[in-house]
Structure formats: C-alpha cells, structure tokens
Amino acid sequence: MKALAHPVRMDLLELLATDGPQTASEAARRLGQTPANVSWHLRKLAQHGYVRQAHSGSGRARPWKVVAQSLTWGDDAEDPLAVAALHEVAVDREVQVLRSALARLPDEEPAWRAAAEVVQSRLWLTPQEAAVLSDNLKQLLQEGVERALDPALRPAGARLMALMAWAVPAGPPTTDPGGELARGIAVPRGERP
C-alpha cells in the first residue's frame, strides 16, 4: 500500500492499464516526468508486484506492463496509516480529474456533455446496509473492465471515463439516530440532545 501512495505511481498504473506496455521513456513523455524518475517509480511498483517488464525489448527499450487491472484495499490491510495515505492520494487524484473534466465540459460535444454526470447523496444507513451498497458500487464500477484488458473490445467512439464512488460516514456518530434531528424536525438550539 505504501508503494501505491504516490501520484506518479498511480498515474503510471493507469497509463499502463489503459494504453498498454510502455518503456520508461515513453511513459515519462506521456506523464511529463523525467525518464529517470519514471524508471525509479516503475522499479518500486515492480518490487511490490504491481508491474513487471514485458518479455520483448532489451535494456532501456524494454516496456513495462501492469500485473493486475484493478486494485482494492480496505479492512484487510495491515497498516491503517498506509490505507489512509493511499485513499488520500487516490481521492486527490480523482478530484483533480473531475475538476479538469468539468473545466473542459463546455467545449465537449453535446453527447459527451449529456453523458457527464456528478451525483451526490446523503443516506441514513446501518453498517450492514452501507456494506451492501459498497459491494454494489464496486460491482457496478467493475463492469466493462474487460475493455481495459483488450483494446479490441472498445467500441468505436468510446472514451476512457473516470468513475469514483465512496460510502463513508458523513460526520460523527449521532446521539439521536432516527430521532428529531434525523427526521429534520427543528429543535431549539438549547434543547438538542
């Protein structure tokens, strides 16, 4: 997990997963990094089993490829601080993707403007309900992953779409579950539980 908690490494994994094997120099050009920096990060990812060198090519001309096409992490992780750092990098990265996409949205074709969506919600859920919702979101976000693995499966006109979802408590535990505050009943300030 600590190996992934770096924006360049996340960018490298996405580049290799979406565009296929790349040499360190090719990846550096695409990511606006130096070949030496990219090579160092690729070796770190390789040490932890996320990427490996492809069998073709030699020396610096040997491309790197991803080992796994999707990553998950959570309660089974041994280091909660590493999980927190990885979450922070992933969320920061995805928020930047969202901001960039929203800034470009006025220039997109009408069909792409209509297809772009930002959805936000707050729901009152039990831990069990939240776990079911999280599982459903994971399953939904994994649909079509075979297109990432095989570019030949990508339909004409398809674009890489960024999707991210989270189900997290939106605040501290309430002392009034299902009570007046949960139902939206106004309670005078001094009388709140």
N, C-alpha and C positions, 0 to 999 in steps of 0.2 A: 504494500500500500504506500509506503514512503517513496518507493520508486516512481509511483504514478503522480504524486502530489507536486507536479511541476508543470506549468503551462506548456512549455516546449515539448515535453514528453506526451502530453495529451494531444497536442497538435500533430506530432509525429504518428501516433497511433491512428488518429482519424485519417491522416493523409494516406498512410499505408493501407488502411482498411477500405477507403473509398477509391483510391487511384491505383492500387496495386503496388508491387515491389518498386522500390526507388533506391538509388545509391544515396550516400550521404550528401554528395554534391547536388544531386537533383532535388532532394528534399530541402536542402539549405536554400536553394534558389526559390523554391515554392513558398517557403516559410519566412523568407527574409532574414535568414540566420547565416552564420559562417559555417562552412563545411566541418571545421574542427569542432565547433560547438555541437552541431548535429551528430557528428560521429561519436562524441563523448556521451551524449544522451542516448543514442542507439545502443551503445555498449552497456549502459546502465539498464536499459529496458531488457536487453538480452540476458544480463546476469540474473534477472528475476523471471525470465521465461516468457516475456510478452512479445518479443520479436526474435527473429533469427535470420541469419544470412541465407539468401537463396542459393541454390546449388550452381547457378550459372554465373559466369564472370570470374574475375580474379582480382585480388588486391583491392584497390580503391574502386574498381569498376564493379565490384560485387554488390548487387542490390540486397536490400533488407526487406523482409516481409513480416506481417503480423502472424502470430501463432493462434490467437483467438479473435473472433469477430465481435464479441460483446463482453462487457465486464459488469459484474455486480459485486457489491460489497455491503456489509451491514452487520447484523448482530453476531455473526460468526467470526468477525475479525478479532484478532488477539489484542490489537493496540487501538484503544478508543481515540487517542490523540492522532494517530495516523489516519483513521477513518474521518475524523473531523477536518484534518488538513486536506484530505482528498476531496471531501464534499465541498469545502470552500473553493478549491481550485476549479472543480467541475461546475459549480454554480456560477462563479465569477465568469468563467469562460462562456457558458451558455447565455448568461445575461448580456455579455458583450456581443455574441452572435445575434441575439434578439434585437438589441439596440441598433446594430448595423443594418439588420434586415428592415426594421421599421423606418430607418432613415432613408433607405432605398425604395421603400414601398411605393411612394408616389410615382416613381419612374418605371415601375413594373407594368407589364401588360395587364389589362383588366382581369383576365382569367386568373393570373397569379395574385393580383390584389384581392380578388374574391376568395381565393383558396387560403390565404394567410389568415390566421386567427390567433387571438390571445384570449384565453379563457381563465377566469379566476373564480374561486368559490370558497366559501367557508361552510363546513358541515359539522353538525354535532354528531360524533360517532363514538362508539365504545372501542376499546382496543381491538376487539375481535373484528368489528366492522371495518376499522381502519386497515387491519391486516388484509382482509378480503379485498378492499378497494385497492390497496397497494399491489396485491397479486394481479388483479385485473388490469391495472395500469401497466405493469411490467409486461404482461402478455400482449396487450394492445400495442405497446411500443416496440415489441419484437416482431410484429407481423411484417412480412416482406423483407426480413433480414437476408433471405437467400439472394436478393438482388444485390446486396453488398458483396456477397461472396462471388457472384458470377455476373460481370457486366453485360453479358449476352442476354440476361433476363430483364434488363432495364428497358422499358418501352421507349419508343421514340418520343422525345419531348419531356421525358422525366428529368427532374432535378432533385438534387440532394436536399431533403427537408430536415430542419432541426426540430426535434421534439424533446421536450423535457417535462417531467411531472414530478411532483413531490406530494407526499402526505405527511405532514408534521403538525404537532400541536401548535396552535396559533398564539399561545400565551401560557401563563402558569395555570396549574390546576385550579378550577373554580371551587369555591366553597358553597356554591349554590347550583349544583347540577340539576337541571330540569325545573329549577325554581323560577322566581320572578325575573331574575336577570336573563336567564336562558330564554324565557318566553317574551322578552322585550318589554316587560311591564316597568314603567317608570317608578323608581323607588327614591324617596327623598334622600339626599346625599348622606345625612347623618344616620339614616336608618338602614343602610346596606349591611348585609351580614359580614 
